[in-house]
């Protein structure tokens, strides 16, 4: 019998070009923890949601919007007009069982990152202060990271969120690795979504999702605005020459720790580059 995690499509195209263009729930993904939505709004338009059982990190991918959340006015969030400026994002953390509302001040893109909440933390702004673009990898494996909410930050119950900028002709989420077992400290179980952008937008990138036993092995051409689900297995990305790749990662699982195991076929690369 096919596992539910293998029967759901991994590549999700946008539902349109305007409004709520992605809505991925744990149920629609066939897993337990991660949700992801995306709004593309015109100036003056509004988006609003109740978090319910989930906590949320709202990431201003592009543009500016004013926010009310958890009974407070948070003012205007957002600064970069293009995600490829690589400047730190403005974000807002909203606990479970709260409401939020955004009114676009310019054309804007708002990502909604979701995972189970326990109401263990208060609403708060995240960034741009405290988020620093850092380099990772060597050679054509070099990429640049904006860590929004990784495990060293303690203001979340479940969410792990980061932005990655991959130069043209480079690879990232590489050497290939997986985080699909609950066996801390060796490895943790984390579901993951990738929201992809390409520059120029007419381009494409490559993402492969595969397991050691070959039961799951999909290689996808991703276009500007696509989302890829990673329920299990290794999940490297490649940016062809001429096209810069951005992605926003959302991860969550039973333990808010990121521990992974490399693909044995590429483990020697990690050993060499240490």
HUGIVEN-V720263 format. One line per field, one symbol per residue. psi: psi as a letter, one per 20 degrees, with the letter a starting at -180 (. if undefined). burial: + if it has 16 or more other C-alpha atoms within 10 Angstrom, else -. A space follows every 10 residues. Layout:
psi=???
burial=???
This chain:
psi=ppqhiiiqph poqqiaiqbo iqnorhghik bhgpqprppo qqpirqqqqp hciqrqoopn gqaqqqqpqk jqojbpqqgp hphjhjqqqp rppprqkrqq ppophrprpp popqrpqjki qqqqqprhpi oppqqqrqcj jprppoogna iipkjqghqp pqqpooqpjr qrkqqprqmk qnlpjgqqoo qqqooqqqoq iiarrpppoq rhijhpnppp oprpiqpppn hraqlqqpoq pioqpqqopp qqahpmqopr pqphhjhhgg ghj.
burial=----+----+ ++-+----++ ++-+++--++ -+++++++++ ++--+++--+ +-++++++++ ++++++++++ ---+-+++++ +-++-+++++ ++++++-+++ ++++++++++ +++++++-+- +-++-+++-- +++---+--- ++++++++++ +---++++++ ++++++++++ ++++++++++ +-----++++ +++++++++- --++++++++ +----++--+ -+++++++++ ++++++++++ --++++++++ +++--+++++ +++------- ----
